[in-house]
Amino acid sequence: MYFRPRHRRGAYPLAQEHALPQGVRILLAAGALLFAAYLLWTLLLRMLGISGGLERAGALLTVESRGVVSVTIDDKQQRAENGMMLFTGESLTTGPGAHASLQFFDGSRMRLDGGTEVAIVESARGRSASRVMVKLRQGTLWAMIPTRSGFSGSIVRTVAAPAISFALSPGTEALLSSSSLAVFSDEGEGIEVSLDGRDEIIVSEGQQWALPAANADVGNDLYNYRAPLDAVTARAPFVLESRQQLLPRAAKAASSGKLADDEFLTLAAPINGAVLTESTLNVHGTVGAGVTSVLVNGYPAVVDGTKGTFAQQLSPPDVQGEFEVRVQALDVSRNILADVRRMIKRAPRGPLPAPKIAVPATSGQTYRTYAEELVIRGESPAGARGIMVNDYKLQLFDPSKGEWSYVASLRLRNMLPGANVYDVVALDDSGKKSVAARITIIQGEGPEGVVTTDWPQSSLSPVAAGAFQNNAPLMPGSLGVTAPTAGTIHAETGTGFLIEGITSSNTVSIWVNDYKLQLYKPGKTTWNYIADAALNNLKKGKNVYTIITRNAENQILDKMTYTVDYQPAAR
């Protein structure tokens, strides 16, 4: 086999030259090495618990002596011990009646009520930003966020429950559950509440918020469930105990409720044993150096730092006996510097004022109507917890609205033809009745509207002289009285009665003492007429009622007199 040398006609390179200059290629190679180093460094930081400039920080666990408290670390549950540090991904559970607390790197403190489970989602600190996030799986949590954290950067603090998230701001003291929030104090605008699929809302200092019962339609406006902080929540044993456990108290507090030399707090009013005669109580006094906030029965008071004064108005529970007023002075870190208590007595309550009647007439008036049903309504006095009309307690009365209504009806038989008296009383929370307001409703004959007692009888419906024929009765014996006493004579001792009778089917109109019965319909064979002292058609002694029936030609069909001896019973 022969090898022949390869011949070429001209010079050519062994390989194609690179398109990029050598300097650029060196820079690209250096960049690739730096990127690889960055990836390795990031991996190392994650392995050490350090990520994105944030350093992993644990939470200090404090276990109280009662009940069972457990922790879950690396998916293994074990009994909790005092002084343990819990980190991201680890959880804490308290059994029935047990309590435990966590203190985070920024000074935030959280105390768990019995039957509560939380997990630390994130606890990391950095130079420019830090984060604390706790998941509240079940139960109730008390949280206290310090005013100052000692960190120059921002800190995001979040408590997340199923479907709800709470963003906590500095100076917050709050009680949280998976469906409620109570804010005792907050230095900012309040706690931001986020619910899946709805706009965020703010719950501020002195407010509480709670979702309705499970399976209820929540709606889109979460502000509908926000309300002022009530005394029951503010004085809840778990809240008071949490403050005692986690907010250090000044050792100088004396049993008299006054600190030596009035160093931190002086309570000017109320004095111990004072008697409260009104619905509200004014609490005020002075504060010393170092006091930044004051709580009165758990409510934040208005503090004037320039003048060194504080004031708060309380609405104590509306019950008899004594109640406690507790005033606490706190420093910038929410430490309790002074704790002053006073026992206040409530004066015995008098009866409520009478309700007001506004429709169809006012209290004390008489109203006449043809209607078979009408509504009586008016206003309720402050403090009323119920309204009674005669012997019936209104079922739909709402004390918060300050108004009431009652349906009087022939069908319901709480209104009858004739005079009906309605006495309206208010009930306080102990069931004591107020003075009664009265209205009289006359159902039947007469002009519609308010009745005055000074009407002359002839003004009801006068008949012009000569308007009708004055003939002899065409159908004598067709007219008669059947009640209250059949015949032509009756004796009466009450305030009024109904005259009832019969007539011919040819009757078109019926007249009693020149008054035309307004409700009588032509052809009807029965009729009635109200005689009542309030209408001035019934007076003491002898009363004669002349009754005439007429046909379509205004001719007299029959005529009779009915005599009533009225002797009202002495009262």
Secondary structure, DSSP 8 states (H G I E B T S, - for coil): --------SS---SS---SS-HHHHHHHHHHHHHHHHHHHHHHHHHHTTEETTEEE--EEEEE-SSS-EEEEETTEEEE--TT-EE-TT-EEEE-TT--EEEE-TTS-EEEE-TT-EEEEEEEEE-SSEEEEEEEEEESEEEEE--S--S-SSEEEEEEEETTEEEEE-TT-EEEEESSEEEEEE-SSS-EEEEETTS--EEE-TTEEEE--STTS---S-GGGGEEE--HHHHT-HHHHHHHHHHS-B-TT--TTS--GGG-SEEEEES-TT-EE-SS-EEEEEEE-TT--EEEETTEE-EEETTTTEEEEEE---S-SSEEEEEEEEE-TT--EEEEEEEEEEE---------EEEESS-TT-EEEE--SEEEEEEE--TT--EEEETTEE-SS-BTTTTEEEEEEETTTTSS-SEEEEEEEEEE-TT--B---EEEEEEESSS-SEEE-TT--GGGSS---TTSS-----SSTTS-EEEESSSSSEEEE-SSEEEEEEE--TT--EEEETTEE-SS--TT-SEEEEEEEGGGTS--SEEEEEEEEEE-TT--EEEEEEEEEEE-----
